[in-house]
Amino acid sequence: MIPINLLRYFGGAFVDLTLTRAGAGTYTDAGDWTRGSGTTTTIQGISPQPVQANEISITEPGERITDYLKTYTTADVRTRTGTQDADIIGWNGQTYKVHAVDNRRMGGYLKVILRRANT
């Protein structure tokens, strides 16, 4: 749920985010993964913010909450599903994988949890 006060606070203060979406990948006969080709577009979102501990579930040992941010956007963003890799969001010189999407569309916005990508 997006707090109404948050939307009022940020108003029209959106930033440009770079969205990279890979095409569906495939496995070769030898069992090797081949990543699909990708496309890059610019989307608008509220400036990414720190997450609270109750907003994410950390599943890998050694992960820190500082590796995560959240943003709100009206753009279609996707997590990993089947042979489709998660979208990559670029912002402020860093890259983040889409970790989770709250698709309840409160006020037309999606809440997107981003995880810093290993580079």
N, CA, C and O atoms as a Tinker XYZ file with bonds, in Angstrom:
   476  protein
     1  N      0.843000   -1.175000    0.000000    73     2
     2  CA     0.000000    0.000000    0.000000    64     1     3
     3  C      0.890000    1.242000    0.000000    63     2     4     5
     4  O      1.845000    1.332000    0.772000    81     3
     5  N      0.571000    2.186000   -0.866000    73     3     6
     6  CA     1.334000    3.421000   -0.935000    64     5     7
     7  C      0.678000    4.451000   -0.045000    63     6     8     9
     8  O     -0.474000    4.818000   -0.277000    81     7
     9  N      1.375000    4.925000    0.963000    73     7    10
    10  CA     0.785000    5.954000    1.821000    64     9    11
    11  C      0.466000    7.209000    1.007000    63    10    12    13
    12  O      1.311000    7.713000    0.268000    81    11
    13  N     -0.755000    7.701000    1.153000    73    11    14
    14  CA    -1.180000    8.890000    0.433000    64    13    15
    15  C     -0.259000   10.059000    0.739000    63    14    16    17
    16  O      0.040000   10.853000   -0.152000    81    15
    17  N      0.201000   10.183000    1.991000    73    15    18
    18  CA     1.111000   11.271000    2.350000    64    17    19
    19  C      2.402000   11.214000    1.536000    63    18    20    21
    20  O      2.966000   12.253000    1.192000    81    19
    21  N      2.874000   10.000000    1.227000    73    19    22
    22  CA     4.088000    9.856000    0.437000    64    21    23
    23  C      3.877000   10.446000   -0.955000    63    22    24    25
    24  O      4.725000   11.186000   -1.455000    81    23
    25  N      2.753000   10.120000   -1.575000    73    23    26
    26  CA     2.480000   10.651000   -2.899000    64    25    27
    27  C      2.340000   12.165000   -2.876000    63    26    28    29
    28  O      2.807000   12.845000   -3.790000    81    27
    29  N      1.709000   12.693000   -1.850000    73    27    30
    30  CA     1.585000   14.151000   -1.723000    64    29    31
    31  C      2.942000   14.787000   -1.511000    63    30    32    33
    32  O      3.227000   15.847000   -2.069000    81    31
    33  N      3.791000   14.144000   -0.702000    73    31    34
    34  CA     5.109000   14.683000   -0.417000    64    33    35
    35  C      5.953000   14.766000   -1.687000    63    34    36    37
    36  O      6.559000   15.799000   -1.968000    81    35
    37  N      5.989000   13.676000   -2.452000    73    35    38
    38  CA     6.816000   13.661000   -3.645000    64    37    39
    39  C      6.164000   14.391000   -4.814000    63    38    40    41
    40  O      6.859000   14.893000   -5.696000    81    39
    41  N      4.828000   14.452000   -4.825000    73    39    42
    42  CA     4.140000   15.170000   -5.894000    64    41    43
    43  C      4.676000   14.799000   -7.245000    63    42    44    45
    44  O      4.645000   13.628000   -7.624000    81    43
    45  N      5.172000   15.778000   -7.990000    73    43    46
    46  CA     5.707000   15.527000   -9.318000    64    45    47
    47  C      7.207000   15.324000   -9.325000    63    46    48    49
    48  O      7.827000   15.433000  -10.383000    81    47
    49  N      7.820000   15.028000   -8.176000    73    47    50
    50  CA     9.277000   14.890000   -8.076000    64    49    51
    51  C      9.741000   13.515000   -8.545000    63    50    52    53
    52  O     10.205000   12.695000   -7.753000    81    51
    53  N      9.608000   13.286000   -9.824000    73    51    54
    54  CA    10.041000   12.012000  -10.384000    64    53    55
    55  C     11.437000   12.150000  -10.960000    63    54    56    57
    56  O     11.862000   13.244000  -11.330000    81    55
    57  N     12.145000   11.037000  -11.033000    73    55    58
    58  CA    13.474000   11.005000  -11.636000    64    57    59
    59  C     13.454000   10.019000  -12.790000    63    58    60    61
    60  O     12.585000    9.150000  -12.865000    81    59
    61  N     14.414000   10.162000  -13.683000    73    59    62
    62  CA    14.567000    9.200000  -14.771000    64    61    63
    63  C     15.282000    7.970000  -14.246000    63    62    64    65
    64  O     16.315000    8.073000  -13.583000    81    63
    65  N     14.731000    6.815000  -14.544000    73    63    66
    66  CA    15.342000    5.531000  -14.219000    64    65    67
    67  C     15.545000    4.791000  -15.534000    63    66    68    69
    68  O     14.701000    4.874000  -16.427000    81    67
    69  N     16.641000    4.078000  -15.661000    73    67    70
    70  CA    16.892000    3.290000  -16.865000    64    69    71
    71  C     16.396000    1.869000  -16.624000    63    70    72    73
    72  O     16.822000    1.208000  -15.677000    81    71
    73  N     15.503000    1.408000  -17.475000    73    71    74
    74  CA    14.950000    0.049000  -17.372000    64    73    75
    75  C     15.545000   -0.804000  -18.469000    63    74    76    77
    76  O     15.388000   -0.496000  -19.651000    81    75
    77  N     16.226000   -1.875000  -18.093000    73    75    78
    78  CA    16.755000   -2.840000  -19.058000    64    77    79
    79  C     16.011000   -4.142000  -18.874000    63    78    80    81
    80  O     15.980000   -4.711000  -17.783000    81    79
    81  N     15.416000   -4.603000  -19.948000    73    79    82
    82  CA    14.658000   -5.861000  -19.916000    64    81    83
    83  C     15.280000   -6.831000  -20.910000    63    82    84    85
    84  O     15.366000   -6.549000  -22.105000    81    83
    85  N     15.712000   -7.979000  -20.397000    73    83    86
    86  CA    16.274000   -9.021000  -21.256000    64    85    87
    87  C     15.140000   -9.804000  -21.898000    63    86    88    89
    88  O     14.071000   -9.971000  -21.312000    81    87
    89  N     15.387000  -10.272000  -23.089000    73    87    90
    90  CA    14.432000  -11.175000  -23.723000    64    89    91
    91  C     14.490000  -12.527000  -23.035000    63    90    92    93
    92  O     15.400000  -12.791000  -22.249000    81    91
    93  N     13.538000  -13.366000  -23.324000    73    91    94
    94  CA    13.508000  -14.700000  -22.715000    64    93    95
    95  C     14.764000  -15.466000  -23.104000    63    94    96    97
    96  O     15.173000  -15.457000  -24.265000    81    95
    97  N     15.367000  -16.125000  -22.133000    73    95    98
    98  CA    16.552000  -16.932000  -22.387000    64    97    99
    99  C     16.174000  -18.354000  -22.764000    63    98   100   101
   100  O     15.007000  -18.741000  -22.699000    81    99
   101  N     17.166000  -19.117000  -23.155000    73    99   102
   102  CA    16.943000  -20.516000  -23.535000    64   101   103
   103  C     18.090000  -21.372000  -23.015000    63   102   104   105
   104  O     19.169000  -20.867000  -22.706000    81   103
   105  N     17.844000  -22.657000  -22.925000    73   103   106
   106  CA    18.882000  -23.623000  -22.595000    64   105   107
   107  C     19.314000  -24.321000  -23.875000    63   106   108   109
   108  O     18.485000  -24.666000  -24.716000    81   107
   109  N     20.619000  -24.525000  -24.014000    73   107   110
   110  CA    21.127000  -25.264000  -25.165000    64   109   111
   111  C     20.937000  -26.756000  -24.909000    63   110   112   113
   112  O     20.573000  -27.158000  -23.804000    81   111
   113  N     21.179000  -27.568000  -25.921000    73   111   114
   114  CA    21.082000  -29.024000  -25.766000    64   113   115
   115  C     22.060000  -29.538000  -24.711000    63   114   116   117
   116  O     21.820000  -30.570000  -24.084000    81   115
   117  N     23.171000  -28.808000  -24.517000    73   115   118
   118  CA    24.165000  -29.205000  -23.516000    64   117   119
   119  C     23.776000  -28.746000  -22.116000    63   118   120   121
   120  O     24.468000  -29.054000  -21.145000    81   119
   121  N     22.663000  -28.004000  -22.008000    73   119   122
   122  CA    22.203000  -27.546000  -20.700000    64   121   123
   123  C     22.738000  -26.194000  -20.281000    63   122   124   125
   124  O     22.541000  -25.779000  -19.139000    81   123
   125  N     23.414000  -25.493000  -21.188000    73   123   126
   126  CA    23.944000  -24.166000  -20.868000    64   125   127
   127  C     22.865000  -23.106000  -21.086000    63   126   128   129
   128  O     22.062000  -23.201000  -22.014000    81   127
   129  N     22.860000  -22.101000  -20.221000    73   127   130
   130  CA    21.893000  -21.005000  -20.298000    64   129   131
   131  C     22.382000  -19.935000  -21.263000    63   130   132   133
   132  O     23.536000  -19.511000  -21.197000    81   131
   133  N     21.507000  -19.503000  -22.153000    73   131   134
   134  CA    21.811000  -18.397000  -23.063000    64   133   135
   135  C     20.832000  -17.277000  -22.761000    63   134   136   137
   136  O     19.621000  -17.432000  -22.918000    81   135
   137  N     21.377000  -16.138000  -22.324000    73   135   138
   138  CA    20.542000  -14.978000  -21.987000    64   137   139
   139  C     19.955000  -14.385000  -23.266000    63   138   140   141
   140  O     20.624000  -14.327000  -24.298000    81   139
   141  N     18.708000  -13.949000  -23.186000    73   139   142
   142  CA    18.066000  -13.294000  -24.319000    64   141   143
   143  C     18.598000  -11.882000  -24.507000    63   142   144   145
   144  O     19.139000  -11.285000  -23.577000    81   143
   145  N     18.442000  -11.347000  -25.723000    73   143   146
   146  CA    18.897000   -9.970000  -25.964000    64   145   147
   147  C     17.965000   -8.999000  -25.238000    63   146   148   149
   148  O     16.799000   -9.310000  -24.997000    81   147
   149  N     18.482000   -7.835000  -24.897000    73   147   150
   150  CA    17.716000   -6.911000  -24.080000    64   149   151
   151  C     17.381000   -5.604000  -24.766000    63   150   152   153
   152  O     17.934000   -5.267000  -25.813000    81   151
   153  N     16.467000   -4.879000  -24.154000    73   151   154
   154  CA    16.105000   -3.540000  -24.602000    64   153   155
   155  C     16.234000   -2.605000  -23.408000    63   154   156   157
   156  O     16.027000   -3.011000  -22.264000    81   155
   157  N     16.577000   -1.355000  -23.681000    73   155   158
   158  CA    16.732000   -0.364000  -22.625000    64   157   159
   159  C     15.837000    0.826000  -22.923000    63   158   160   161
   160  O     15.831000    1.346000  -24.039000    81   159
   161  N     15.074000    1.257000  -21.912000    73   159   162
   162  CA    14.212000    2.427000  -22.030000    64   161   163
   163  C     14.356000    3.271000  -20.768000    63   162   164   165
   164  O     14.911000    2.824000  -19.764000    81   163
   165  N     13.853000    4.483000  -20.839000    73   163   166
   166  CA    13.837000    5.362000  -19.679000    64   165   167
   167  C     12.422000    5.405000  -19.132000    63   166   168   169
   168  O     11.462000    5.604000  -19.878000    81   167
   169  N     12.298000    5.217000  -17.817000    73   167   170
   170  CA    10.993000    5.302000  -17.155000    64   169   171
   171  C     11.070000    6.368000  -16.075000    63   170   172   173
   172  O     12.157000    6.825000  -15.721000    81   171
   173  N      9.938000    6.755000  -15.564000    73   171   174
   174  CA     9.860000    7.730000  -14.480000    64   173   175
   175  C      9.511000    7.013000  -13.181000    63   174   176   177
   176  O      8.686000    6.099000  -13.178000    81   175
   177  N     10.127000    7.418000  -12.092000    73   175   178
   178  CA     9.820000    6.861000  -10.786000    64   177   179
   179  C     10.145000    7.874000   -9.707000    63   178   180   181
   180  O     10.892000    8.825000   -9.937000    81   179
   181  N      9.585000    7.665000   -8.535000    73   179   182
   182  CA     9.946000    8.492000   -7.389000    64   181   183
   183  C     11.375000    8.130000   -7.013000    63   182   184   185
   184  O     11.749000    6.958000   -7.057000    81   183
   185  N     12.162000    9.107000   -6.650000    73   183   186
   186  CA    13.562000    8.891000   -6.292000    64   185   187
   187  C     13.679000    7.706000   -5.331000    63   186   188   189
   188  O     13.032000    7.708000   -4.283000    81   187
   189  N     14.500000    6.681000   -5.665000    73   187   190
   190  CA    14.618000    5.504000   -4.796000    64   189   191
   191  C     14.976000    5.868000   -3.366000    63   190   192   193
   192  O     15.788000    6.757000   -3.110000    81   191
   193  N     14.341000    5.147000   -2.436000    73   191   194
   194  CA    14.450000    5.402000   -0.998000    64   193   195
   195  C     14.888000    4.126000   -0.274000    63   194   196   197
   196  O     14.704000    3.028000   -0.800000    81   195
   197  N     15.459000    4.255000    0.916000    73   195   198
   198  CA    15.793000    3.064000    1.708000    64   197   199
   199  C     14.534000    2.270000    2.064000    63   198   200   201
   200  O     13.454000    2.841000    2.212000    81   199
   201  N     14.680000    0.970000    2.197000    73   199   202
   202  CA    13.565000    0.120000    2.623000    64   201   203
   203  C     13.618000   -0.078000    4.128000    63   202   204   205
   204  O     14.660000    0.107000    4.756000    81   203
   205  N     12.498000   -0.452000    4.689000    73   203   206
   206  CA    12.421000   -0.845000    6.098000    64   205   207
   207  C     12.586000   -2.364000    6.160000    63   206   208   209
   208  O     12.278000   -3.055000    5.189000    81   207
   209  N     13.061000   -2.882000    7.270000    73   207   210
   210  CA    13.304000   -4.319000    7.413000    64   209   211
   211  C     12.046000   -5.149000    7.157000    63   210   212   213
   212  O     12.141000   -6.270000    6.657000    81   211
   213  N     10.876000   -4.618000    7.490000    73   211   214
   214  CA     9.647000   -5.390000    7.305000    64   213   215
   215  C      9.139000   -5.370000    5.862000    63   214   216   217
   216  O      8.127000   -6.005000    5.567000    81   215
   217  N      9.813000   -4.662000    4.961000    73   215   218
   218  CA     9.384000   -4.589000    3.573000    64   217   219
   219  C     10.026000   -5.643000    2.679000    63   218   220   221
   220  O      9.601000   -5.821000    1.537000    81   219
   221  N     11.045000   -6.348000    3.179000    73   219   222
   222  CA    11.739000   -7.336000    2.355000    64   221   223
   223  C     11.983000   -8.605000    3.150000    63   222   224   225
   224  O     11.923000   -8.616000    4.379000    81   223
   225  N     12.258000   -9.668000    2.418000    73   223   226
   226  CA    12.741000  -10.893000    3.060000    64   225   227
   227  C     14.101000  -11.192000    2.448000    63   226   228   229
   228  O     14.225000  -11.363000    1.236000    81   227
   229  N     15.106000  -11.251000    3.288000    73   227   230
   230  CA    16.468000  -11.517000    2.837000    64   229   231
   231  C     16.659000  -13.018000    2.822000    63   230   232   233
   232  O     16.429000  -13.695000    3.824000    81   231
   233  N     17.085000  -13.537000    1.670000    73   231   234
   234  CA    17.153000  -14.989000    1.516000    64   233   235
   235  C     18.569000  -15.528000    1.384000    63   234   236   237
   236  O     18.780000  -16.734000    1.506000    81   235
   237  N     19.536000  -14.661000    1.140000    73   235   238
   238  CA    20.898000  -15.148000    0.970000    64   237   239
   239  C     21.762000  -14.724000    2.155000    63   238   240   241
   240  O     21.688000  -13.573000    2.583000    81   239
   241  N     22.578000  -15.630000    2.692000    73   239   242
   242  CA    23.464000  -15.261000    3.797000    64   241   243
   243  C     24.382000  -14.111000    3.382000    63   242   244   245
   244  O     24.891000  -14.087000    2.261000    81   243
   245  N     24.585000  -13.180000    4.275000    73   243   246
   246  CA    25.475000  -12.064000    4.004000    64   245   247
   247  C     24.808000  -10.860000    3.369000    63   246   248   249
   248  O     25.424000   -9.798000    3.270000    81   247
   249  N     23.553000  -11.000000    2.932000    73   247   250
   250  CA    22.860000   -9.844000    2.367000    64   249   251
   251  C     22.595000   -8.834000    3.461000    63   250   252   253
   252  O     22.368000   -9.193000    4.617000    81   251
   253  N     22.626000   -7.580000    3.090000    73   251   254
   254  CA    22.352000   -6.512000    4.040000    64   253   255
   255  C     21.175000   -5.701000    3.547000    63   254   256   257
   256  O     20.939000   -5.603000    2.343000    81   255
   257  N     20.445000   -5.125000    4.466000    73   255   258
   258  CA    19.300000   -4.303000    4.092000    64   257   259
   259  C     19.749000   -3.100000    3.267000    63   258   260   261
   260  O     18.957000   -2.546000    2.504000    81   259
   261  N     21.018000   -2.686000    3.413000    73   259   262
   262  CA    21.512000   -1.543000    2.637000    64   261   263
   263  C     21.643000   -1.866000    1.157000    63   262   264   265
   264  O     21.841000   -0.959000    0.348000    81   263
   265  N     21.537000   -3.135000    0.785000    73   263   266
   266  CA    21.594000   -3.525000   -0.625000    64   265   267
   267  C     20.256000   -3.317000   -1.330000    63   266   268   269
   268  O     20.140000   -3.605000   -2.521000    81   267
   269  N     19.249000   -2.824000   -0.619000    73   267   270
   270  CA    17.900000   -2.692000   -1.161000    64   269   271
   271  C     17.414000   -1.248000   -1.135000    63   270   272   273
   272  O     17.740000   -0.483000   -0.227000    81   271
   273  N     16.638000   -0.893000   -2.137000    73   271   274
   274  CA    15.941000    0.388000   -2.203000    64   273   275
   275  C     14.517000    0.124000   -2.667000    63   274   276   277
   276  O     14.204000   -0.972000   -3.131000    81   275
   277  N     13.658000    1.122000   -2.545000    73   275   278
   278  CA    12.303000    1.018000   -3.082000    64   277   279
   279  C     12.009000    2.271000   -3.889000    63   278   280   281
   280  O     12.557000    3.341000   -3.626000    81   279
   281  N     11.141000    2.120000   -4.868000    73   279   282
   282  CA    10.665000    3.245000   -5.653000    64   281   283
   283  C      9.203000    2.988000   -5.990000    63   282   284   285
   284  O      8.699000    1.880000   -5.811000    81   283
   285  N      8.546000    3.997000   -6.469000    73   283   286
   286  CA     7.169000    3.887000   -6.934000    64   285   287
   287  C      7.137000    4.369000   -8.370000    63   286   288   289
   288  O      7.722000    5.404000   -8.690000    81   287
   289  N      6.465000    3.636000   -9.236000    73   287   290
   290  CA     6.407000    3.980000  -10.656000    64   289   291
   291  C      5.092000    3.493000  -11.256000    63   290   292   293
   292  O      4.429000    2.615000  -10.705000    81   291
   293  N      4.734000    4.069000  -12.376000    73   291   294
   294  CA     3.563000    3.584000  -13.114000    64   293   295
   295  C      3.993000    2.653000  -14.241000    63   294   296   297
   296  O      3.145000    2.074000  -14.919000    81   295
   297  N      5.304000    2.502000  -14.449000    73   295   298
   298  CA     5.829000    1.659000  -15.525000    64   297   299
   299  C      5.644000    0.180000  -15.202000    63   298   300   301
   300  O      5.550000   -0.207000  -14.037000    81   299
   301  N      5.595000   -0.631000  -16.241000    73   299   302
   302  CA     5.518000   -2.080000  -16.108000    64   301   303
   303  C      6.913000   -2.607000  -15.824000    63   302   304   305
   304  O      7.769000   -2.592000  -16.709000    81   303
   305  N      7.158000   -3.075000  -14.596000    73   303   306
   306  CA     8.448000   -3.665000  -14.244000    64   305   307
   307  C      8.209000   -5.099000  -13.798000    63   306   308   309
   308  O      7.140000   -5.438000  -13.289000    81   307
   309  N      9.227000   -5.941000  -13.999000    73   307   310
   310  CA     9.030000   -7.376000  -13.781000    64   309   311
   311  C     10.141000   -8.010000  -12.966000    63   310   312   313
   312  O     11.307000   -7.626000  -13.059000    81   311
   313  N      9.751000   -8.990000  -12.167000    73   311   314
   314  CA    10.710000   -9.833000  -11.462000    64   313   315
   315  C     11.025000  -11.034000  -12.350000    63   314   316   317
   316  O     10.437000  -11.193000  -13.419000    81   315
   317  N     11.947000  -11.870000  -11.907000    73   315   318
   318  CA    12.290000  -13.074000  -12.677000    64   317   319
   319  C     11.127000  -14.065000  -12.653000    63   318   320   321
   320  O     10.561000  -14.347000  -11.597000    81   319
   321  N     10.786000  -14.578000  -13.807000    73   319   322
   322  CA     9.762000  -15.616000  -13.916000    64   321   323
   323  C     10.158000  -16.585000  -15.017000    63   322   324   325
   324  O     10.433000  -16.165000  -16.141000    81   323
   325  N     10.191000  -17.867000  -14.711000    73   323   326
   326  CA    10.520000  -18.867000  -15.730000    64   325   327
   327  C     11.836000  -18.579000  -16.420000    63   326   328   329
   328  O     12.885000  -18.542000  -15.777000    81   327
   329  N     11.785000  -18.375000  -17.734000    73   327   330
   330  CA    12.996000  -18.092000  -18.504000    64   329   331
   331  C     13.224000  -16.600000  -18.692000    63   330   332   333
   332  O     14.120000  -16.205000  -19.439000    81   331
   333  N     12.430000  -15.764000  -18.028000    73   331   334
   334  CA    12.546000  -14.307000  -18.137000    64   333   335
   335  C     13.313000  -13.765000  -16.937000    63   334   336   337
   336  O     12.859000  -13.892000  -15.800000    81   335
   337  N     14.485000  -13.156000  -17.187000    73   335   338
   338  CA    15.265000  -12.552000  -16.105000    64   337   339
   339  C     14.549000  -11.332000  -15.545000    63   338   340   341
   340  O     13.723000  -10.723000  -16.224000    81   339
   341  N     14.867000  -10.978000  -14.309000    73   339   342
   342  CA    14.313000   -9.770000  -13.691000    64   341   343
   343  C     14.805000   -8.535000  -14.441000    63   342   344   345
   344  O     15.912000   -8.520000  -14.979000    81   343
   345  N     13.969000   -7.506000  -14.468000    73   343   346
   346  CA    14.375000   -6.235000  -15.050000    64   345   347
   347  C     15.513000   -5.644000  -14.230000    63   346   348   349
   348  O     15.643000   -5.914000  -13.036000    81   347
   349  N     16.333000   -4.835000  -14.889000    73   347   350
   350  CA    17.426000   -4.119000  -14.244000    64   349   351
   351  C     17.080000   -2.633000  -14.287000    63   350   352   353
   352  O     16.708000   -2.100000  -15.332000    81   351
   353  N     17.208000   -1.975000  -13.137000    73   351   354
   354  CA    16.950000   -0.537000  -13.042000    64   353   355
   355  C     18.279000    0.160000  -12.781000    63   354   356   357
   356  O     19.012000   -0.208000  -11.863000    81   355
   357  N     18.580000    1.153000  -13.581000    73   355   358
   358  CA    19.773000    1.964000  -13.378000    64   357   359
   359  C     19.383000    3.313000  -12.798000    63   358   360   361
   360  O     18.456000    3.966000  -13.278000    81   359
   361  N     20.104000    3.723000  -11.753000    73   359   362
   362  CA    19.843000    5.022000  -11.124000    64   361   363
   363  C     21.084000    5.494000  -10.383000    63   362   364   365
   364  O     21.694000    4.734000   -9.630000    81   363
   365  N     21.446000    6.727000  -10.596000    73   363   366
   366  CA    22.525000    7.361000   -9.858000    64   365   367
   367  C     23.838000    6.579000   -9.955000    63   366   368   369
   368  O     24.571000    6.471000   -8.972000    81   367
   369  N     24.132000    6.036000  -11.137000    73   367   370
   370  CA    25.379000    5.309000  -11.363000    64   369   371
   371  C     25.415000    3.892000  -10.838000    63   370   372   373
   372  O     26.455000    3.240000  -10.922000    81   371
   373  N     24.307000    3.386000  -10.293000    73   371   374
   374  CA    24.234000    2.019000   -9.761000    64   373   375
   375  C     23.196000    1.226000  -10.550000    63   374   376   377
   376  O     22.306000    1.806000  -11.173000    81   375
   377  N     23.311000   -0.093000  -10.522000    73   375   378
   378  CA    22.307000   -0.949000  -11.142000    64   377   379
   379  C     21.662000   -1.824000  -10.075000    63   378   380   381
   380  O     22.319000   -2.293000   -9.146000    81   379
   381  N     20.368000   -2.029000  -10.235000    73   379   382
   382  CA    19.564000   -2.792000   -9.280000    64   381   383
   383  C     18.664000   -3.754000  -10.032000    63   382   384   385
   384  O     18.088000   -3.407000  -11.063000    81   383
   385  N     18.546000   -4.975000   -9.505000    73   383   386
   386  CA    17.576000   -5.930000  -10.046000    64   385   387
   387  C     16.244000   -5.709000   -9.365000    63   386   388   389
   388  O     16.189000   -5.356000   -8.187000    81   387
   389  N     15.173000   -5.917000  -10.108000    73   387   390
   390  CA    13.843000   -5.834000   -9.509000    64   389   391
   391  C     13.670000   -7.083000   -8.650000    63   390   392   393
   392  O     13.619000   -8.201000   -9.162000    81   391
   393  N     13.580000   -6.877000   -7.350000    73   391   394
   394  CA    13.482000   -7.965000   -6.377000    64   393   395
   395  C     12.025000   -8.361000   -6.131000    63   394   396   397
   396  O     11.707000   -9.545000   -6.025000    81   395
   397  N     11.148000   -7.366000   -6.043000    73   395   398
   398  CA     9.727000   -7.623000   -5.785000    64   397   399
   399  C      8.908000   -6.453000   -6.310000    63   398   400   401
   400  O      9.377000   -5.316000   -6.350000    81   399
   401  N      7.679000   -6.749000   -6.709000    73   399   402
   402  CA     6.754000   -5.721000   -7.172000    64   401   403
   403  C      5.436000   -5.916000   -6.436000    63   402   404   405
   404  O      4.846000   -6.996000   -6.465000    81   403
   405  N      4.984000   -4.857000   -5.778000    73   403   406
   406  CA     3.668000   -4.869000   -5.144000    64   405   407
   407  C      2.699000   -4.364000   -6.201000    63   406   408   409
   408  O      2.627000   -3.163000   -6.462000    81   407
   409  N      1.961000   -5.275000   -6.804000    73   407   410
   410  CA     1.129000   -4.914000   -7.946000    64   409   411
   411  C     -0.309000   -4.560000   -7.577000    63   410   412   413
   412  O     -1.222000   -4.764000   -8.377000    81   411
   413  N     -0.511000   -4.036000   -6.383000    73   411   414
   414  CA    -1.861000   -3.650000   -5.979000    64   413   415
   415  C     -2.280000   -2.309000   -6.573000    63   414   416   417
   416  O     -3.432000   -1.902000   -6.422000    81   415
   417  N     -1.374000   -1.626000   -7.238000    73   415   418
   418  CA    -1.639000   -0.377000   -7.960000    64   417   419
   419  C     -2.495000    0.614000   -7.185000    63   418   420   421
   420  O     -3.586000    0.986000   -7.617000    81   419
   421  N     -1.984000    1.034000   -6.035000    73   419   422
   422  CA    -2.653000    2.074000   -5.254000    64   421   423
   423  C     -2.386000    3.414000   -5.922000    63   422   424   425
   424  O     -1.232000    3.810000   -6.087000    81   423
   425  N     -3.429000    4.102000   -6.301000    73   423   426
   426  CA    -3.258000    5.391000   -6.936000    64   425   427
   427  C     -2.555000    5.308000   -8.278000    63   426   428   429
   428  O     -2.025000    6.312000   -8.753000    81   427
   429  N     -2.538000    4.137000   -8.901000    73   427   430
   430  CA    -1.891000    3.964000  -10.198000    64   429   431
   431  C     -0.409000    3.659000  -10.128000    63   430   432   433
   432  O      0.228000    3.485000  -11.166000    81   431
   433  N      0.163000    3.588000   -8.919000    73   431   434
   434  CA     1.592000    3.353000   -8.760000    64   433   435
   435  C      1.868000    1.924000   -8.319000    63   434   436   437
   436  O      1.071000    1.318000   -7.602000    81   435
   437  N      3.012000    1.390000   -8.760000    73   435   438
   438  CA     3.521000    0.116000   -8.269000    64   437   439
   439  C      4.658000    0.400000   -7.297000    63   438   440   441
   440  O      5.488000    1.273000   -7.551000    81   439
   441  N      4.701000   -0.324000   -6.196000    73   439   442
   442  CA     5.835000   -0.244000   -5.278000    64   441   443
   443  C      6.840000   -1.298000   -5.741000    63   442   444   445
   444  O      6.500000   -2.475000   -5.863000    81   443
   445  N      8.063000   -0.875000   -5.995000    73   443   446
   446  CA     9.087000   -1.760000   -6.541000    64   445   447
   447  C     10.261000   -1.825000   -5.570000    63   446   448   449
   448  O     10.836000   -0.799000   -5.206000    81   447
   449  N     10.611000   -3.041000   -5.153000    73   447   450
   450  CA    11.777000   -3.260000   -4.293000    64   449   451
   451  C     12.939000   -3.629000   -5.214000    63   450   452   453
   452  O     12.832000   -4.539000   -6.037000    81   451
   453  N     14.046000   -2.909000   -5.061000    73   451   454
   454  CA    15.226000   -3.094000   -5.889000    64   453   455
   455  C     16.363000   -3.653000   -5.045000    63   454   456   457
   456  O     16.534000   -3.262000   -3.890000    81   455
   457  N     17.137000   -4.564000   -5.619000    73   455   458
   458  CA    18.306000   -5.130000   -4.943000    64   457   459
   459  C     19.546000   -4.776000   -5.753000    63   458   460   461
   460  O     19.584000   -5.001000   -6.962000    81   459
   461  N     20.556000   -4.227000   -5.097000    73   459   462
   462  CA    21.777000   -3.835000   -5.782000    64   461   463
   463  C     22.326000   -5.034000   -6.568000    63   462   464   465
   464  O     22.483000   -6.126000   -6.022000    81   463
   465  N     22.612000   -4.816000   -7.838000    73   463   466
   466  CA    23.142000   -5.870000   -8.683000    64   465   467
   467  C     24.645000   -5.970000   -8.505000    63   466   468   469
   468  O     25.322000   -4.954000   -8.347000    81   467
   469  N     25.164000   -7.174000   -8.528000    73   467   470
   470  CA    26.616000   -7.370000   -8.446000    64   469   471
   471  C     27.219000   -6.977000   -9.775000    63   470   472   473
   472  O     26.802000   -7.473000  -10.821000    81   471
   473  N     28.180000   -6.103000   -9.742000    73   471   474
   474  CA    28.816000   -5.668000  -10.990000    64   473   475
   475  C     30.286000   -6.011000  -11.009000    63   474   476
   476  O     30.976000   -5.716000  -11.985000    81   475
